[in-house]
Amino acid sequence: EILVTRAPVVMADEISTGLDSATTLDICNALRHNARVLKHTVVVSLLQPTPETFNAFDELLVMAAGGVAYLGPVDEVLPYFEGLGFVCPKDKDTAEFLQEVTLPKGMR
């Protein structure tokens, strides 16, 4: 319904609730494709996305303590946090790292 109206901005909150990771990835890929074809913006909130789903996005907004911790390209988020002294361990995926580092315990 939202995509048919050609809305310039589509907002989707917690689209993965109740879905398996493959279906969530399919939906994110479809939203990305439609955004590029229709030239509109899609804003999606996700909790604990898989690495594949996380990497399906171009831009990323990370919020912490009610403010913006990062806004920019997905492929620049780790260097940004490394510059702040937070290095993602090799055995941890980026989304998991970002969730942990933006919690009060992880900010120390």
C-alpha positions in Angstrom: 0.0 0.0 0.0 2.7 2.5 0.9 4.8 1.7 -2.2 1.8 2.1 -4.5 1.1 5.6 -3.3 4.6 6.7 -4.4 5.2 8.4 -1.1 8.5 10.3 -1.1 9.4 8.8 2.3 8.6 5.4 3.6 9.0 4.6 7.3 9.0 1.1 8.6 9.3 0.3 12.3 10.5 -3.1 13.4 9.7 -4.9 10.2 11.4 -8.1 11.3 9.2 -8.8 14.2 7.9 -12.4 13.8 9.9 -13.0 10.6 12.9 -15.2 9.9 16.1 -13.6 8.8 15.7 -14.7 5.2 12.3 -13.0 4.9 13.6 -9.9 6.6 16.4 -9.7 4.1 14.0 -10.2 1.2 11.8 -7.3 2.4 14.9 -5.0 2.9 16.2 -5.8 -0.5 12.7 -5.1 -2.0 12.5 -1.8 -0.2 16.0 -0.9 -1.4 15.2 -1.7 -5.0 11.9 0.2 -4.9 13.7 3.2 -3.3 16.2 3.3 -6.1 13.6 2.8 -8.9 11.0 5.2 -7.5 13.7 7.6 -6.1 12.3 7.9 -2.6 13.7 7.5 0.9 13.1 4.5 3.0 13.7 4.6 6.8 13.7 1.2 8.6 14.3 0.5 12.2 15.6 -3.0 13.0 16.6 -4.7 16.2 19.6 -7.1 15.8 19.7 -7.5 12.1 21.8 -10.2 10.5 25.0 -9.1 8.8 23.4 -9.6 5.4 20.4 -7.5 6.3 22.7 -4.8 7.9 24.8 -4.6 4.7 21.7 -4.2 2.5 21.5 -0.5 3.6 23.4 2.4 2.2 23.1 4.8 5.1 22.9 4.2 8.8 21.6 6.2 11.8 22.8 5.0 15.2 21.1 6.5 18.2 22.2 6.4 21.8 21.0 8.1 25.0 18.4 10.0 23.0 20.8 11.5 20.5 22.6 10.7 17.3 25.8 8.6 17.7 26.4 8.2 14.0 24.8 9.2 10.7 26.5 8.2 7.5 27.4 5.5 5.1 27.3 1.9 6.4 30.8 1.2 5.2 32.2 4.1 7.3 30.7 3.3 10.7 33.5 1.1 12.0 36.3 3.5 11.1 34.2 6.3 12.8 33.9 4.4 16.0 37.5 3.2 15.8 38.4 6.9 15.7 36.5 7.3 19.0 38.5 4.4 20.5 35.9 1.7 20.1 37.2 -1.2 18.0 34.9 -4.0 16.8 36.3 -7.4 17.7 36.9 -9.7 14.7 34.4 -12.3 16.1 31.5 -9.8 16.3 29.3 -8.5 13.5 28.9 -4.8 13.0 25.3 -4.5 14.1 26.0 -6.4 17.3 29.0 -4.3 18.0 27.0 -1.1 17.5 24.3 -2.2 19.8 26.8 -3.0 22.5 29.0 0.1 22.1 26.0 2.5 22.3 24.7 1.1 25.6 25.8 3.0 28.7 28.0 0.0 29.8 29.7 -0.1 26.3 30.4 3.7 26.2 33.0 3.5 29.0 
